[in-house]
Amino acid sequence: MVALLGQRDELLRVVESAFESQILVRGNEITITGEEQEAGKVALLFEEMLSILGQGQTLTMDSVGKTIDMIKEDSIRPSQVLGDVLLTTRGRAIAPNVDAIRRNTVTFAIGPAGTGKTYLAVATAVKALQDRDVSRIILTRPAVEAGERLGFLPGTLYEKIDPYLKPLYDALYEMMDAEAFQRLMERGTIEVAPIAYMRGRTLNDSFIILDEAQNTTPEQMKMFLTRLGFGSKVVVNGDITQIDLPTGTRSGLVVVEEILTGIDGILFIQLGAKDVVRHRIVQDIVEAYRTHGERSDRGETVRLSDRSARRGDDGRQR
């Protein structure tokens, strides 16, 4: 019951604050009183939480919050998502729902910051390498901040591209120790390079990840996808609300969905604020920006209140 309800009932309070039903705990018995449909969801929630514990997972404030969201939306069963342990690293289990990547050759994950796109893709790649499903991992992203003119930057190739590929390195360092990572890099088992260096190659028996794909041009996206060889998988991640391309240039990530939707073996996954796995306030930030963007698209304007508007002597608002 301590594992289920948390120390000092902190997890129980999370559940109580999410529902209007009354929850009474006596010993090992939980009684739920309230409107039938909602009380049924609370009962299902506790069943799912028990299933997650039975799979050897630990319940946290964050995982209980995610479980509540899934129960309320009548979506996939939380125990199927949180109990699907992909990789265990440094005593922590990475347990996402990776069916989309497993079942498809090319998976596009499109969504805001904090939804775990890069982290999940790298974890899946490391697991595939450990299981010998692939012989190497290739990580790439556009270096749009440098205008792709890396030859003009000082230093070796890796010194040139390090600042642009740091998020990929960060994810890898969390999943393997530094010595193993450096050894695999030296052998070429793990390769990290800007997308410009993918041109002209055929990538067999590889797990290939394109990160920050919203900053590819349509031509770069086509070039990248046609590198796919036998025995390989591709994961493409991006956030179409954070495009850094020059004005007037269409994003390859936007164009590719229009072109490739419906092809067998290719899947597009749309992520939203509720999929954010960082601090819960990030969900609110993402949702606020989405709402503001929708208002802007409709041409709505934010007006100053009479109190905050500065007016001249002639009474006209300035």
C-alpha positions as CSV (number, residue, x, y, z in Angstrom):
1,M,0.0,0.0,0.0
2,V,2.9,2.4,0.6
3,A,4.2,1.7,-2.9
4,L,0.7,2.3,-4.3
5,L,-0.3,5.3,-2.3
6,G,3.2,6.8,-1.7
7,Q,5.0,8.0,1.3
8,R,2.6,10.0,3.5
9,D,-0.1,9.2,0.9
10,E,1.4,11.7,-1.6
11,L,0.3,9.6,-4.6
12,L,-3.2,9.2,-3.1
13,R,-3.5,13.0,-2.9
14,V,-2.6,13.2,-6.6
15,V,-5.5,10.8,-7.5
16,E,-7.9,12.6,-5.1
17,S,-7.2,16.0,-6.7
18,A,-7.8,14.6,-10.2
19,F,-11.3,13.2,-9.5
20,E,-14.4,14.3,-7.6
21,S,-15.1,10.8,-6.2
22,Q,-14.5,10.1,-2.5
23,I,-11.7,7.6,-1.9
24,L,-11.5,5.9,1.5
25,V,-8.5,3.6,2.4
26,R,-8.7,1.2,5.3
27,G,-5.9,-1.3,5.6
28,N,-5.6,-3.0,2.3
29,E,-9.1,-2.0,1.1
30,I,-9.9,1.0,-1.1
31,T,-13.5,2.2,-1.3
32,I,-14.6,4.6,-4.0
33,T,-17.8,6.5,-3.8
34,G,-19.1,8.8,-6.5
35,E,-20.8,9.1,-9.9
36,E,-20.7,5.7,-11.5
37,Q,-18.7,6.4,-14.6
38,E,-16.0,8.4,-12.8
39,A,-15.8,6.0,-9.9
40,G,-15.3,3.2,-12.5
41,K,-12.3,5.2,-13.9
42,V,-10.8,5.6,-10.4
43,A,-11.2,1.9,-9.9
44,L,-9.5,1.2,-13.2
45,L,-6.7,3.7,-12.3
46,F,-5.9,1.8,-9.1
47,E,-6.0,-1.5,-11.1
48,E,-3.5,-0.1,-13.6
49,M,-1.3,1.3,-10.8
50,L,-1.2,-2.2,-9.2
51,S,-0.3,-3.8,-12.6
52,I,2.6,-1.3,-13.0
53,L,3.8,-2.2,-9.6
54,G,3.4,-5.9,-10.4
55,Q,5.7,-5.4,-13.4
56,G,8.5,-4.3,-11.1
57,Q,8.1,-0.5,-11.9
58,T,8.1,2.2,-9.3
59,L,5.2,4.7,-9.1
60,T,6.2,8.4,-9.0
61,M,4.2,11.6,-9.0
62,D,4.9,12.0,-12.7
63,S,4.0,8.5,-13.7
64,V,0.8,8.6,-11.7
65,G,-0.1,11.9,-13.4
66,K,0.5,10.3,-16.8
67,T,-1.6,7.3,-15.8
68,I,-4.5,9.6,-14.8
69,D,-4.3,11.4,-18.1
70,M,-4.5,8.1,-20.1
71,I,-7.4,6.8,-17.9
72,K,-9.3,10.1,-18.4
73,E,-8.8,10.0,-22.2
74,D,-9.8,6.3,-22.5
75,S,-6.6,5.8,-24.5
76,I,-4.1,2.9,-24.3
77,R,-3.8,1.1,-21.0
78,P,-1.1,2.8,-18.8
79,S,0.4,-0.6,-17.8
80,Q,1.1,-1.3,-21.4
81,V,3.1,1.9,-21.8
82,L,4.8,2.3,-18.4
83,G,5.4,-1.5,-18.1
84,D,7.2,-1.8,-21.5
85,V,10.8,-1.6,-20.3
86,L,13.0,-0.8,-23.2
87,L,16.3,-0.2,-21.5
88,T,17.7,-0.1,-18.0
89,T,20.5,2.3,-17.4
90,R,22.2,3.3,-14.2
91,G,19.4,1.7,-12.2
92,R,16.6,3.6,-14.0
93,A,14.2,1.9,-16.4
94,I,13.2,3.6,-19.6
95,A,9.7,2.3,-20.2
96,P,7.9,4.0,-23.1
97,N,5.5,2.7,-25.7
98,V,7.7,1.9,-28.7
99,D,5.3,-0.2,-30.8
100,A,5.4,2.4,-33.6
101,I,9.1,2.1,-34.0
102,R,9.1,-1.7,-33.7
103,R,6.4,-2.2,-36.3
104,N,7.5,0.4,-38.9
105,T,10.5,0.9,-41.0
106,V,10.3,4.7,-40.9
107,T,8.7,6.5,-37.9
108,F,8.1,10.3,-37.8
109,A,7.6,11.7,-34.3
110,I,6.3,15.3,-34.6
111,G,5.6,17.3,-31.4
112,P,6.7,20.0,-29.0
113,A,9.8,20.1,-26.8
114,G,9.9,17.8,-23.9
115,T,7.9,14.9,-25.4
116,G,10.9,12.6,-25.3
117,K,11.3,12.3,-29.1
118,T,15.1,12.3,-29.1
119,Y,15.5,10.4,-25.8
120,L,13.1,7.6,-26.9
121,A,14.7,7.3,-30.3
122,V,18.2,7.0,-28.9
123,A,17.1,4.5,-26.2
124,T,15.4,2.4,-28.9
125,A,18.6,2.6,-31.0
126,V,20.8,1.6,-28.1
127,K,18.6,-1.4,-27.3
128,A,18.6,-2.5,-31.0
129,L,22.4,-2.3,-31.0
130,Q,22.6,-4.3,-27.7
131,D,20.3,-7.0,-29.2
132,R,22.4,-7.1,-32.4
133,D,19.3,-6.1,-34.4
134,V,21.5,-3.5,-36.1
135,S,25.3,-3.2,-36.4
136,R,25.5,0.6,-35.9
137,I,23.7,3.7,-34.9
138,I,23.8,6.8,-37.0
139,L,22.6,10.1,-35.5
140,T,22.2,13.2,-37.6
141,R,20.6,16.7,-37.6
142,P,20.8,19.8,-39.7
143,A,23.3,22.4,-38.6
144,V,21.1,25.2,-39.8
145,E,22.6,27.7,-37.3
146,A,25.9,27.4,-39.2
147,G,24.2,27.6,-42.5
148,E,25.6,24.1,-43.2
149,R,28.9,25.8,-44.1
150,L,30.8,23.7,-41.6
151,G,34.0,24.0,-43.7
152,F,34.4,27.6,-42.6
153,L,34.4,26.7,-38.9
154,P,37.7,26.0,-37.2
155,G,38.8,22.5,-35.9
156,T,38.2,18.9,-36.9
157,L,34.8,17.6,-38.1
158,Y,33.7,16.6,-34.6
159,E,34.8,19.9,-33.1
160,K,32.8,21.8,-35.8
161,I,29.6,19.8,-35.3
162,D,29.7,19.3,-31.5
163,P,27.6,22.3,-30.6
164,Y,24.8,21.3,-33.0
165,L,24.7,17.7,-32.0
166,K,24.9,18.1,-28.2
167,P,21.3,16.9,-27.5
168,L,22.1,13.6,-29.2
169,Y,25.3,13.2,-27.2
170,D,23.4,14.1,-24.0
171,A,20.9,11.3,-24.6
172,L,23.7,8.8,-25.4
173,Y,25.7,9.7,-22.2
174,E,22.6,8.9,-20.1
175,M,22.4,5.4,-21.6
176,M,26.0,4.2,-21.6
177,D,29.1,5.1,-19.8
178,A,31.6,7.6,-21.3
179,E,34.3,5.0,-22.0
180,A,31.9,2.7,-23.9
181,F,30.5,5.6,-25.9
182,Q,34.0,6.8,-26.9
183,R,35.0,3.2,-27.9
184,L,31.9,2.8,-30.1
185,M,32.5,6.2,-31.7
186,E,36.1,5.2,-32.5
187,R,35.0,2.0,-34.1
188,G,32.4,3.7,-36.1
189,T,29.6,1.7,-34.4
190,I,28.1,5.0,-33.3
191,E,28.3,7.8,-35.8
192,V,27.2,11.4,-35.2
193,A,27.2,13.8,-38.2
194,P,25.3,16.7,-39.7
195,I,22.8,15.8,-42.4
196,A,25.0,17.3,-45.1
197,Y,27.4,14.3,-44.6
198,M,24.7,11.8,-45.4
199,R,24.6,12.6,-49.1
200,G,25.6,9.8,-51.5
201,R,25.6,7.0,-48.9
202,T,23.6,3.8,-48.6
203,L,23.0,2.9,-44.9
204,N,22.5,-0.9,-44.4
205,D,21.9,-2.7,-41.1
206,S,21.7,0.6,-39.2
207,F,19.4,2.5,-36.8
208,I,19.3,6.0,-38.2
209,I,17.9,9.0,-36.3
210,L,17.3,12.4,-37.8
211,D,16.8,15.0,-35.1
212,E,15.4,18.6,-35.4
213,A,14.0,17.5,-38.8
214,Q,11.9,20.7,-39.0
215,N,15.0,22.5,-40.1
216,T,15.6,20.3,-43.1
217,T,14.6,21.6,-46.6
218,P,12.4,19.3,-48.7
219,E,15.5,18.4,-50.8
220,Q,17.5,17.4,-47.7
221,M,14.6,15.3,-46.4
222,K,14.3,13.4,-49.7
223,M,18.1,12.9,-49.7
224,F,18.1,11.6,-46.2
225,L,15.1,9.2,-46.6
226,T,16.6,7.7,-49.7
227,R,19.8,6.7,-47.8
228,L,17.8,3.9,-46.2
229,G,19.3,0.4,-46.9
230,F,18.5,-3.2,-46.1
231,G,18.0,-4.1,-42.4
232,S,17.7,-0.5,-41.3
233,K,15.2,1.5,-39.3
234,V,14.7,5.3,-39.4
235,V,13.3,7.6,-36.8
236,V,12.7,11.3,-37.7
237,N,12.0,13.8,-34.9
238,G,10.9,17.4,-35.2
239,D,8.8,20.2,-33.9
240,I,7.1,22.2,-36.7
241,T,6.5,25.1,-34.3
242,Q,10.2,25.8,-34.0
243,I,11.4,26.1,-37.6
244,D,14.7,28.1,-38.0
245,L,14.9,28.0,-41.8
246,P,15.2,31.3,-43.7
247,T,11.9,33.1,-44.4
248,G,10.2,31.6,-47.5
249,T,11.8,28.2,-47.2
250,R,9.4,25.3,-46.5
251,S,10.3,22.8,-43.9
252,G,11.0,19.3,-45.2
253,L,9.2,17.9,-42.2
254,V,6.0,19.7,-43.2
255,V,6.2,18.7,-46.9
256,V,7.1,15.0,-46.2
257,E,3.9,14.4,-44.3
258,E,1.9,15.7,-47.3
259,I,3.8,13.3,-49.6
260,L,4.3,10.1,-47.7
261,T,1.2,9.7,-45.5
262,G,-0.5,6.3,-46.3
263,I,2.6,4.4,-47.4
264,D,2.9,1.0,-45.7
265,G,5.8,0.9,-43.3
266,I,5.8,4.6,-42.7
267,L,4.0,6.1,-39.7
268,F,3.5,9.7,-38.5
269,I,2.9,10.2,-34.8
270,Q,1.6,13.5,-33.6
271,L,2.6,14.4,-30.0
272,G,1.0,17.2,-27.9
273,A,1.3,19.0,-24.6
274,K,0.0,16.0,-22.7
275,D,2.9,13.9,-23.9
276,V,5.5,16.2,-22.3
277,V,7.7,14.2,-20.0
278,R,9.7,17.1,-18.4
279,H,8.5,19.2,-15.5
280,R,4.7,19.3,-15.5
281,I,4.8,23.1,-16.0
282,V,6.3,22.5,-19.4
283,Q,2.9,21.0,-20.5
284,D,1.3,24.3,-19.5
285,I,3.9,26.3,-21.4
286,V,3.5,24.2,-24.6
287,E,-0.3,24.4,-24.4
288,A,-0.2,28.2,-23.8
289,Y,2.0,28.7,-26.9
290,R,-0.3,26.4,-29.0
291,T,-3.3,28.4,-28.0
292,H,-1.6,31.7,-28.7
293,G,-0.5,30.4,-32.1
294,E,-4.1,29.4,-32.9
295,R,-5.4,32.9,-32.0
296,S,-2.7,34.5,-34.2
297,D,-3.6,32.2,-37.1
298,R,-7.2,33.4,-36.8
299,G,-6.0,37.0,-36.9
300,E,-7.1,37.8,-33.4
301,T,-5.2,40.6,-31.6
302,V,-4.4,41.2,-28.0
303,R,-5.6,44.6,-27.0
304,L,-4.3,46.7,-24.2
305,S,-6.7,47.3,-21.4
306,D,-7.8,50.9,-20.7
307,R,-5.8,50.9,-17.5
308,S,-2.5,49.8,-19.2
309,A,-3.0,51.8,-22.5
310,R,-1.0,55.0,-22.6
311,R,-3.1,57.9,-24.0
312,G,-2.0,61.3,-25.2
313,D,-3.6,64.6,-24.3
314,D,-5.9,64.3,-27.2
315,G,-7.3,61.1,-25.8
316,R,-6.1,58.9,-28.6
317,Q,-4.5,55.6,-27.7
318,R,-0.8,55.3,-28.4
